[in-house]
Amino acid sequence: MIQQRVLAVLSASLALSACGAGLGKVAGTPASAPGEVDPAQAEASRRNPFLGAGFFLDPEQVAKIEAAAQAAPSDAMVIRKVKQYPIGLWLDSIAKVAVIPKWLNLAKKQQQASGQPTLSVFVVYDMPNRDCASKSSGGELKVSQDGATRYRTAFIDPIAAHFAAHPELPIVVILEPDSLANLVTNLNLPTCQEARAVYVDSVVYAIQKLGLPNVSIYLDAAHAGWLGWDGHRETFAKLCKKVLKAAGGVDTIRGFATNVSNYTHLYNRDGAAMESSDPCYNELVYVKKLAVSLADHGIRNKGFIIDTARNGKGQIRKVWGNWCNIKGAGLGERPRAAPGPFVDAYFWIKVPGESDGTSDPSQPRFDPDCASAESATGAPQAGTWFQSYFLDLVRNATPPL
């Protein structure tokens, strides 16, 4: 019954997206039942920060794309089209915090010049024992070395101070990709078990400190191929309820971010072929079903951001768990506000062109997943520019650039 209700909303969502409409109640959509979320009520409950805002464009990212264009003259014209779209600003180390004032000052100038709010989207990503189930993207802070204290005092506190210094600027925070999802599925791993309490406490602290009037927080919620199963969604919803209660209540966050740095298609049925037991066979179905699971635990009226930086092409994987520099990926839907019910925005959260991890087994931080049959060869370390992969993303963009 829930599946039928969710799919009905999904069909309405796709119809709205196709004609460019905003969020709202759709004719023919069933009335909300207990445990469901009415999309119109969800959007009315709190303002979608993406609506009516322009996007901050990081000049350094623009310069990287221009350099990529100059290095590939035959593709330069289409590559340069990428420069007009915003990309997530990743805060993935303590040292990176020092760049925030520069970004926000530039955003302020852009806002003053345009006369409309200029939104900056930050990815806060430096949890102790970060990404505890992966070798390639582990961070600088360790639970065993009092990383929790450094996370609070050297990372979150100064970020909050910089955000508070610019109350005139709207800011979105994507909070700690992969963190809580690892506590749902990977507690069998010693690094995740060690981080269990620290992950929860650190997310709570970050929400409390970053929850400023000009900041909208979206908690990472993995993707359809990770938490799509009924039991995983139920466990995740219970964990979120615990976290948000400790942070001050369900209204301390605006919503959830999904598909961060992943490839799950918005609306085709790739997932049904890869994992027939997963009822969430694409990302839009996952968002709808996750909204129901969260609402059943009192977390209602939340918006979602879906990362569309690499999910334009479907049918590029046979194994949903493969995540590292997947061959054949393409840029997906362009960043925009309110493409359909439940969804606050599509956004390019992952930086197109940055590697997920090295494919060379002799290199430090090598993760075997980055040398899978479905991963691109010649990949550099995580976070490093990967020119050939970027070119493929541009060439495979769907819809085309």
URPE-V661021 format. One record per backbone hydrogen bond with DSSP energy under -1.0 kcal/mol. CO is the residue of the C=O (numbers start at 1). NH is the residue of the N-H. If there is no record, write none. Layout:
# URPE-V661021
co=CO nh=NH
co=CO nh=NH
This chain:
# URPE-V661021
co=1 nh=5
co=2 nh=6
co=3 nh=7
co=4 nh=8
co=5 nh=9
co=6 nh=10
co=7 nh=11
co=8 nh=12
co=9 nh=13
co=10 nh=14
co=11 nh=15
co=12 nh=16
co=13 nh=17
co=14 nh=18
co=15 nh=19
co=16 nh=21
co=26 nh=29
co=33 nh=36
co=38 nh=42
co=39 nh=43
co=40 nh=44
co=41 nh=45
co=48 nh=51
co=50 nh=53
co=54 nh=119
co=58 nh=62
co=59 nh=63
co=60 nh=64
co=61 nh=65
co=62 nh=66
co=63 nh=67
co=64 nh=68
co=65 nh=69
co=66 nh=70
co=67 nh=71
co=72 nh=75
co=75 nh=79
co=76 nh=80
co=79 nh=82
co=81 nh=84
co=82 nh=85
co=89 nh=123
co=91 nh=125
co=94 nh=97
co=95 nh=98
co=96 nh=99
co=97 nh=100
co=99 nh=103
co=100 nh=104
co=101 nh=105
co=102 nh=106
co=103 nh=107
co=104 nh=108
co=105 nh=109
co=106 nh=110
co=107 nh=111
co=108 nh=112
co=109 nh=113
co=110 nh=114
co=111 nh=115
co=117 nh=54
co=119 nh=56
co=120 nh=172
co=121 nh=89
co=122 nh=174
co=123 nh=91
co=124 nh=176
co=127 nh=130
co=131 nh=134
co=141 nh=129
co=142 nh=145
co=142 nh=147
co=143 nh=146
co=146 nh=150
co=147 nh=151
co=148 nh=152
co=149 nh=153
co=150 nh=154
co=151 nh=156
co=152 nh=157
co=155 nh=159
co=156 nh=160
co=157 nh=161
co=158 nh=162
co=159 nh=163
co=160 nh=164
co=161 nh=165
co=163 nh=166
co=166 nh=169
co=170 nh=120
co=171 nh=216
co=172 nh=122
co=173 nh=218
co=174 nh=124
co=175 nh=220
co=176 nh=179
co=178 nh=182
co=181 nh=184
co=181 nh=185
co=182 nh=186
co=186 nh=189
co=189 nh=193
co=190 nh=194
co=195 nh=199
co=196 nh=200
co=197 nh=201
co=198 nh=202
co=199 nh=203
co=200 nh=204
co=201 nh=205
co=202 nh=206
co=203 nh=207
co=204 nh=208
co=205 nh=209
co=206 nh=210
co=207 nh=211
co=210 nh=212
co=212 nh=215
co=214 nh=171
co=216 nh=173
co=217 nh=254
co=217 nh=255
co=218 nh=175
co=219 nh=257
co=222 nh=259
co=223 nh=226
co=223 nh=227
co=224 nh=228
co=229 nh=233
co=230 nh=234
co=231 nh=235
co=232 nh=236
co=233 nh=237
co=234 nh=238
co=235 nh=239
co=236 nh=240
co=237 nh=241
co=238 nh=242
co=239 nh=243
co=240 nh=244
co=241 nh=245
co=242 nh=246
co=243 nh=247
co=244 nh=248
co=244 nh=249
co=249 nh=252
co=254 nh=303
co=255 nh=219
co=256 nh=305
co=257 nh=221
co=258 nh=307
co=259 nh=262
co=265 nh=283
co=266 nh=284
co=270 nh=274
co=271 nh=275
co=275 nh=278
co=279 nh=281
co=281 nh=271
co=282 nh=286
co=283 nh=287
co=284 nh=288
co=285 nh=289
co=286 nh=290
co=287 nh=291
co=288 nh=292
co=289 nh=293
co=290 nh=294
co=291 nh=295
co=292 nh=296
co=294 nh=297
co=294 nh=299
co=295 nh=298
co=298 nh=300
co=303 nh=256
co=304 nh=344
co=304 nh=345
co=305 nh=258
co=306 nh=347
co=308 nh=332
co=319 nh=322
co=325 nh=376
co=326 nh=329
co=330 nh=312
co=331 nh=398
co=336 nh=346
co=340 nh=343
co=342 nh=304
co=344 nh=338
co=345 nh=306
co=346 nh=336
co=347 nh=308
co=347 nh=349
co=348 nh=88
co=351 nh=354
co=353 nh=386
co=355 nh=383
co=360 nh=363
co=363 nh=366
co=367 nh=370
co=368 nh=371
co=369 nh=372
co=372 nh=375
co=374 nh=327
co=379 nh=359
co=381 nh=384
co=384 nh=355
co=386 nh=390
co=387 nh=391
co=388 nh=392
co=389 nh=393
co=390 nh=394
co=391 nh=395
co=392 nh=396
co=393 nh=331
co=394 nh=397
